[in-house]
Amino acid sequence: MWPRLYPHPENLPRLLFADRDGRIYDHPYLLAMGLSGYDVVLPQEEDFIPLPIGSALYVLPDRHPVGFDPEREVPVVLRENPFAPQEPAFAVAGYLAPAHTQLYLAPYVEARPDLPPLPLFSYASVGWHKGRFWAAAFRSDFDHRQEVRFFDEARIARAAQEMLKRFAENRFVRHLVENCVKRYRCPAARNFVLKRFEAPAPCSPSCNARCLGCLSAQPQDGPHIAQERIAFVPKAEEIAEALVPHLKGAKRAMVSFGQGCEGEPLLQAKLIEKAIKLLRAGTSRGTINLNTNASLPEEIGRLRRAGLDSIRVSLSSARDFYYHAYFNPRGYNFSQVKESIKQMKKMGGFVSLNLFVFPGLTDEQDEFEALCEVVSLGVDFIQLRNHAIDPIWYLKKIGFKSTGKCLGIKNLVKKLSRAFPRLCFGYFNPPLR
C-alpha cells in the first residue's frame, strides 16, 4: 500500500529530462521533484498547475535531473537516458509566463565541477502528467498586460514603425523600438508602441550596485547578460515627448523609470525630476513609477516632490548579510534602502517591494521575520517575482546556510497577509490613477 507520507504517484507529474540534442522526455516512473534552497523535496499535488501559456522549457546543460523513485521512496539522480543507455540525461526547467510565481525550483546535480553559471532566467520545477506539462507554481496576478495572446506580431511591427516615423529624431523612442521591441521583445516596450498599459522609461547607463543577477552588466566570469544596457542618457524632453501622449491616451496608463536594460535610475535623479515635471505639465493622467534599489533617500524625496507616484524597491532578501551579498552595493547599505521607503511613505507615496522569490530562502522563518520589519515601514504592495538566476551558483555566491525552517511560498504570503491586512500582492506595478 502507498504510504500516506506521499501523494499517490499516479496523481503526480513525472520527471522531465532531455538528451544531448535537446529532445525532452518524461521518465517512465520517476516523479518530478522540487528544489528548496539546497533541499530536494517532493511537491504536493496542489503545488502543480498546467504550464501557463507563454512559458518556456529550458534544458540545463551538464546538469543531471533529480527525480523521486516511488518504489524505493528516495530521490534519484538520473545520469543516463533510460531510452538510450550510456547517453547523458540533462535537467529540464520551466521559465514561467509573467504573472506566475514559482513554488519550487528544478533540482539538478552538476555533471562536472566549475561549470559556468546558467543564463539569467528563472528555473521552476516542471513535470509531465495526463498528456500535458505542469509547473510547481501559482498565478500571483490576474492582470493580463503581458499575456502572449494579446500580442499580435504583425500589429506590433506596424505600431513600431509608426512610432519611429512619428518620433523620427527622438533617441529615446529609437532605443525602445530598435532594441527593446525588435531585438529583445520586451513586453513593456511592446505595450508602449501599442499605446497601452505600462511604458518603460530607461535612462541610466550607470549603477551603484554590482548585483549577482544583473540583467545588463556582468563580469567576464559571470552569467550571460539578458540584454545590453542603454548606452546614452536621453534628454528629459525626449522622454516627455514620447510619454506624455502615452499617459494621456493609454488604458490604465503608467510610465516606469528603472528597467532591466539600464543601471540605477536614481543616479539620474535630476534628469528624472525634470522629466516628471514635463510629464505632469502635459497631463495629470496616469501613474509615474520608479523601479529602484532605493539607495539614495534624498533623491527619492526630490522625485516625490516633483510628482512621482510610486516606487518599486528591489529586494533579494530582507536580511542584511544576504542583501549585501547579492547587491554588492557601492556607497550605500540596506539601512538607506529602508530610509527611502520611510521617506516615500512620509510624503504620501506608494511603495512596492520587487521581491525576488527564491524557494528555500524567501520562505525561511528568519526571512519572514526580517521581511515583516521591512513591510512595517509602510509597504503597500509586494510583487512576487521569480528570481532569475542559476539556483546553485547563487546559493554558493551568497554563502547561504539553511536554517531548516521553511514556511513554503504560499504559506509565506498567507502569514504576511494575516500580519498586514492592508498589504496587497501581485506581479506587476499597480496603476494608481
N, C-alpha and C positions, 0 to 999 in steps of 0.2 A: 504494500500500500504506500502511496506517495506521502511523505511526511508533511505535516501541517506547517512546518517551518518555511516551506517554499510554495509558491503558486504551482499549480499543475503545469508540467511542461507543454502540454497541448494548448495552453492559454497564453503562452509567452512567445515573443518573436525569436526566431533562430538567428544565430550568429551570421553576419556577413563577412566575407573575405574576398580578396582579389588575387589574381595571378599576376605574373610579371608583365603581362601585356595590358593590364588594367581591366580585364573582364571580371565582373562581380558575380559571386556565387552565394547561395545560402547553404550553410552546413547541414548535413543530414540530421544531426541530433544535438549538437552543441547550441546552447542558448546565448542570446545577446546579454552582455554584462555592461556595467557602468563603472566609470572611474570617479571617485570622490576623494579629492586630494591624492594621496598615494594609494588609497584603498580601492580594491576591486570588489564590487557588490553586485548582487542580482536584483535588478529593479522589480517592482511590483507591476501587476497588470495595469493598474490605473496610472502608472508613470508614463505609459506609451500613448501616443496619438499617431494617426496616419501622417506620414511625412508630408508637411504642408506644401502646397503648390508654390513653386518659386524657390524651393530648397535645392541643394545640390549634394551629390555624394562625392567624397574625395577618397582616393587611395593614398595611404600613408606609406611612402617608400621605405624599405629597410626596417619596417616595424611590424612585428607579428601580432595578430589579434589574440585576445583572451576571451574564451567562452566558458560557459558553465556546463559541466557534464552531469546530467540529471541522474544517471545511474550511480555514479560514484559520489555525487554531491560535492564536487570540488571544482575550482577553476582550472582550466587547461590552457596552456599556451599552444596555439596552433602554428607550428613552424612549417609544416608541409601541406601542400594542397592534397586533400584526400582523393581527388579525382585525377591527380597526376603526381604520384609519389616521386619524391626527390626534387620536386619543383616547389619553390617557396610560396607561402601564403602570407599576404600582406593585409594589414588592418584597413578597415573602411570606416569613415566617419561622415556625419551629416553636417552640412553648413545650412543652418535654418533660415527660412524666409523671414524677412522683417516682421515684427510683432509677435514673435515666438521666442520663448526663453528656455534654455536647456536645463534639465534636471540632473543629468549625468553626462560625463564625457566619454569618448570612446577609449577603452583601455587598450594598451599595447605594450609590448616589450621590444626594446631596441635590438636589432639583429647584430649590431656591432657598436663598439664604443666610439665616442667622438663624432657622432652624426651631426650634420648641420641642422639648425632648428627648422621646424616646419614653417611654411609661409604664414603670414598673419591673417588667419581665418579662425573661426570657432569650429570645434570638433565634437559634436554631440554624438552620444551613443545611438546607434541605429540597428535595426534588425528586419527580418522578413517573416510575415505571418499572414496566412489566408490570402495569398496572392497579391500582397502589396507591401511596400516599405513602411516601417514605423520608426518613430524617433522618441527618445526619452525627453519630453518637453511639454510645455503647455502654452496656450495662447495668452499672452500678457497684455495685449492691447487689441481692441476691435476696430481701431482706426484703419481705414483701407488705403491710406495715401500712397503706400509703396507696394501695393499688391500688383503682381505682374499682369493680371488680367485687365488692368486699367492702363497699361502702357502699350499703345499701338505704334509699332516701329515706323510705319510709313508716316503717320501723323507727327511723330516726334521729329523725323527727318525734315518734314516740311516746316514745322514750327521752328526748328533750329536755324534753318536757312533764312526764314523770315526775320528771326531775331537778329541774325548777323547783318542782314540788309538794313533793318531799322536802326541799329546802333553800329553803323559801319566803322566809326572812329573810336569806339569805346573798347579799351583793352580789357576791362573787367568782364564785359559780355563775351568778348572773344575767348578769354580764358575759360569761362563757364561752358561755352558751346564747343570749342575745339578740343579742350582737354576733358572736362567733366562729363559732358554729354556724349560726345562722339568717341572719345578714347576709353573712358572708364565707365561709361553708362551709369553715372551716379544718379540714383533715384531722385534726390533733391534737385539736382540741376535739370533733370528731365521734367520735373514738375514746374520748374521755373519757366522753361520755354513753352510749356503747356498752359502757363498763366494760372496756376492753381496751387493751393496749399503752401508749404514751407519752401522758401527760396534760400539758397546758400549765399553767404557773403564773405568769401575768403579774402584776407588782406595782409596776412603777416608771414613773411618768409623766415622769420627767426623765432627761436623759442628759448625759454629759461628753464627747461627740463630736458632730461635725456631718457624718455620713457623706454622701457624694455620693449614695449609693443607699439612704438611709434609707427604709424602707417606711412609716413612720408620721409623719414630720415633714419638711417641705421648705420652703425659702424660696419666695416668690411666683413667682420665675422658674425654679424647679426642676421636676423631673418630678412628675406627679400621684402622690399617695401611694396605696399599695395598700390600706391600712386606717387607720382613726383610732386614735390611741394611747389606751390606758387612761387615764381622767381622774381616777382616785382611787387611793389606797393601801389595799388591803384589810388587814384585821387578820390577824395570824398565826392566830388561832382560826378565822377564816373559811376560810383556806387548808387548815388541818389538818382541819376538819370535812368538807370536800369530798374531800380527797385521801388521808386515812388509809384510807377504805373502798376507794379505787382501788388503793392499794398492797397491801392485804390480799387483794383478790379478782381483780384483773385478770391476764390471761395476759401473761407477760413484762412485768410492771408497771414503769413508770417515771413519775417526775414531773420536769418540767424548768422551772426558773425561767429567764427571759430569752427573750422571744418577739418576733415581728415587730410585735406591737401594743403594744409598750412601749419605754421607753428602756433605760438600762443598769441591770441589777438590782443590781450592786454598790453603787449609791447607796442601796439599801435593805438593806444587809447586816445591820443589827441586826434588822430585821423578818424577813429570811430565816433568820437564825440562830435566832430564836425559833420560826419555823415548822418548821424542820428538827428541832429538839428535840421539838416536839409530834408531828411525824410519826413520829420514832423512838421516842417514848414509846408511840405507838399500835401500832407494828409494826416489826419488823426486816426485813420482806419488801420486795423491790423496790429499784430504783435511784433515788437522788436526784441529779439532774444540774443543772448551771448553764451556760446558754449566755451568753457574756460577751465583752466586749472585753478582759478581763483587765487592766484599768488600775490596779487597787489591790491589790498583792500582800498587804498586811497583812490586807485583808478576805478574800482567798482563804484565808489561814491560819485566820482566825476561823471561816469556814464549814466548812472541813475538820475542824476540831476539834469542831464541832457535829454532824458526821455526814454531810457532803457526800461523795458517792462519786466524782463525776466533773465535769470542766469541759470545755466545748467553746469553744475560742478562735477568734473570727472573724479571718480573715486574707485581705486582698485582695492583698497582696504581702509577701514577706519582706525586701524592700529598703526601707530607711528612707525614702527620698525618696518612693517611690510609696505606701508605707503611710501616711505623714503626709498626702500629697496627697489620698488617698481619705477617711481617717477624720477629718481635721481635729480632732485631739484637743484637749481643753481641760483643762489641768492634769496631763497625763501624756504620756509618749512611748513609743516602741517598746521601749526598754530595760526599762521597767517591765512591759510585756507579757511579755517573756522572763523576768523575775524571777518573775512569777506562775506561769509554767509550772514553773520550778525549785522554787518553794515548794510547789506541789501535789505534785510528784514526791518531794520531800524528805519529805513527810508521808505518802507511800504511796498517793496518789490516782491516778486515771486521767485522762489528758489526750488530748483530741481536738483536731484543727485543723478548723475550718469553712473550708475552702479555697475561695475564690471562683474558680472555674475560668473563665479568660478566655483562649481560644486566641490565641497570639501574644505574650502577656505571661507567663502562668503557666508556659508551657513553654520560655521562653528559657533558654539555658545559664546566664546570670548569675543568673536567678531560681532555677534548680535549685540552684546552689551556695549561695545565701543561704537557701533553704529547708532544705537539709541542715544548716546551722548551727542552725536552729530545732529541727528534728527531733532533733538530737543532744542537746538539753536533756532528752530523755526522753519525747518524744511517743509515744503508744501507737497512735494511730489517726488517719487522715486521711479526712474526709468530703469527697467530690468534688462540691461544689455549684455549679451553673451560676450565674454572676454575672448577677443580674437588673438590667440597666442598658442604656441606649442605647449601643451599642458606640462609634460615632464620637464622640459627645458626651463619653463617659467618657475616651477616649484624649486628647482635647483638654484636658479639665479637669485631668488629672493631668500634662500635659506629657510624654506618652510619647514616647520616642525608641528606635526599634528597634535592637537590636544586630545583627540579621540572622542570629542563630544560634538557631534553634528546634529543639527535640527532638521535638515532637509530643506531644500529651497522653498517648496510650497509652505512648509511649516514656519519658516523664517518670515515669509510675507504675512501669514496669519498672526504671528506673535507681534510683529510690528504694527499691524492693523489694530490689534487689541490695545497695545501700549499707546498708540497715537491715532485715535478715532478719526481725526480730520486729515490724516495723511492719505494721499492717493497714489495709485500705482499705474504704470503703463509702460510704453516702449518709446513713444515719440514725444517731442516737445509739444505741450498742450497750447492751443491758441487761447488767448485771454481776452481778446476784443472782438 
